[in-house]
């Protein structure tokens, strides 16, 4: 996807660059490119998701213990 940004007559270059960067961020082009930068097997994707779930559970348990005043 090509992002086209034209400069107005009295617009500063910095403003045009800022508008262009905002358009690119909102379109999600960079996020998609970064995610597909390296090939990843579907098995490793599921493993990564499982590890993320475990991390989240551990963090929640830790916060719950802190709130209850339990120390290890």
MOKAWO-V513739 format. One record per run of one state. SS is the DSSP state (A for helix, B for strand, O for the rest). FROM is the first residue (numbers start at 1). TO is the last residue. If there is no record, write none. Layout:
# MOKAWO-V513739
SS;FROM;TO  SS;FROM;TO
This chain:
# MOKAWO-V513739
O;1;12  A;13;27  O;28;28  A;29;35  O;36;41  A;42;68  O;69;72
